[in-house]
Amino acid sequence: MTATTAPRSTLAEGARQLLGSSRPISWVNTAYPFAAAYLMAGGGSTTELIVGILFFLFPYNLLMYGINDVFDYESDLRNPRKGGVEGIVLTRRWHPLILWSAVLLALPFVVALLAAGTVLSGAVLAVVLAAVVGYSAPRIRLKERPLLDSMTSATHFVGPAVFALVLAEAPPILGVVASMLAFFFWGMASQAFGAVQDVTADRQAGIGSIATALGARGAVRTAMVLYAAAGLVMLLAGWPGALAGLLVVPYLVSVWPFRSLPDEACEEANRGWRRFLWLNQVTGFLLTLLLIWIALGG
């Protein structure tokens, strides 16, 4: 390796670590709720829309997952799931880069969104960012507090949509509130099921979660109840928004085989979790079609 190729190789590796830590497969899960909520609330094609989409695509996810990757480094080394779509194991030398980049890349977007909004939208954004940081940050570690872990994780994905609604000054009508509550239940359910596969490893490491507290079987069944609750709450949204409640059915079908999973076989839930990651793409597409129908006056 020559002197000129060494810096290029280092730069490429740093970029790879940054990109991998942001979980590209999950970008749409945060940018889409913001964009959809903002447009459906009548926000229109504004600068705020563009800035928000860009923020919730990459910087927001780098902040969320980058902090997690740095402070979960030791446990990630022992986690066989890491290294693919479920997250990379950061090389320790890149930890400072990840933390500094996560903060510095997010900062200008946050400032712009605060300046463009109101006191209320600023407060919502502050809560969302506090949930992102508090989930993995030392001492706070909400991810290790049963029930709070699921609630905080749900906030990561519902938060961008709620922020968009407040930014666009949407009135808190029943259909909107029902949609956000259903989305919150869906987020809690997804986090609870995702935690099942790590029950044994988390207990051995002394890490708490909703799954370690309820056990694999209990966490899966709790996830099923929450998915069902999400679908039922959507009935309050009225026609045709209530059709979105049917989108929980594939998730219920997906987790059903694990409803009696014993703790010692918890790793088997990884099959369902991998299916969940791709199921999101399908349901996202179907939701988009429904939103287009609603926008067209369906």
Secondary structure, 3 states (H helix, E strand, C coil): CCCCHHHHHHHHHHHHHHHHHCCHHHHHHHHHHHHHHHHHCCCCCCHHHHHHHHHHHCHHHHHHHHHHHHHCHHHHHCCCCCCECCECCCCHHHHHHHHHHHHHHHHHHHHHHHHHCCHHHHHHHHHHHHHHHHHHCCCCCHHHCCCHHHHHHHHHHHHHHHHHHHHCCCCCCHHHHHHHHHHHHHHHHHHHHHHHCCHHHHHHHCCCCHHHHHHHHHHHHHHHHHHHHHHHHHHHHCCCHHHHHHHHHHHHHHHHHHCCCCHHHHHHHHHHHHHHHHHHHHHHHHHHHHHHHHHCCC
